[in-house]
């Protein structure tokens, strides 16, 4: 199964601040996530994961039921726990967003 990999605006804005080399590395990771969303390290929940690029981290949520990976944030080592706690506090909002995106990606109605 191939997953759709979707980035939130927050993730996109944070990634723009990275060097070109790190941005290229994120593109490679995003492609890998489409094939295997469980790469990287688990962060407290099996569906909340992080992938490191140098000293930076990419955080993403895996929604198996929707076939979707949602890239939600980035951080450095110093902000790691604060970022994880923020993501956990936003689980329901991220789930709603993922469900809305999944509706837009799926073909509408049976024919």
N, C-alpha and C positions, 0 to 999 in steps of 0.2 A: 504494500500500500504506500502510495506517495502522499505526503502531507502537503497542504498549502502552508507556506511560511509567510506570515503577514507581520509587518512592523507597525507599532503604534507611532503616533507623531512624536511622542516623548523620546522614544528610542531613536527615531530618525534625527531629531534635533541634537541629541547627545552625541550621536555617531558623527555628525558633521564636524564636530570639534576635534576629532581624532586626526592623526596624520594620514596621508594618502595610503601609506603602506598598511596601516592598521585597518583602514576602510576596505582595502582590497581583501585583507584577511577575513573581515566580517562577511564579505560576499561569498567566500569559499565555505565558511561555516554555515551560512544560510542555505547553500546548496546541499550540504551534508545533512542538515536538519530535515530536509524534504524526504530523504531516504531513511534516515534513522534519527528520530527526534530525541532519543535517550542518550545521546552523546553528552559529554560534559559531566559535571558533578551535580548530584542531587542536593537541594537546599531545603531541608526539613520535610518536604513533601516530594513524593516520587514525580509529580507533574510539574514541580517548580525546580528549574535547573539553571546552572550557570556554565558558561564556557569562557575560558581565559584566553586573552590575547596579550601577551607580555604582562604588564601590571594592571591591565584593565579587565573588566568582566562584563559579559553580556548575560542578561537574565531573560529567561523565556518560560512560557507556560505551555504544556503539552495537553491538548484536548483530543484524546483518542476517539471519543464518540463523535467528534466533528471533523476528524481528519485534519486538524489545524494546529500549527505552532504559532504562538503569539509572542513576538519579540517585544518586551515591555520596558526594559531599562538597561542602563550601563552604570558602572561605578568603578572606583579604584578600590584598593584594599582597605583604605581608611574608612570608606563609606559603606563597606560591604554589608554589615549587619543592619545598618539603618535602612539601606535600600531594600534588603530582604523583608524587613518588618513592614515597610511601606507597601510592598507588593502584596504581602499576606493580608494586610488591612484592606486592600482593594480587590480581593479575589472575586467578590460578587460582581463588581463593575466590569472586571476583565472577562468574566464568564458571559455576562450580557453582551459585551462587545464581540466576543468570539462567536456567539450564537447569531448575532446580527450579520457578521461577516460571512458566516457559513450559509445563511439564507441567501445572501447575494451571490455566492459562488455556485450554489446548486441550481440545476435547471429547474425552472418553475413549472410545477404541475406535471402530471402524467399525460401522455398523448396517445 
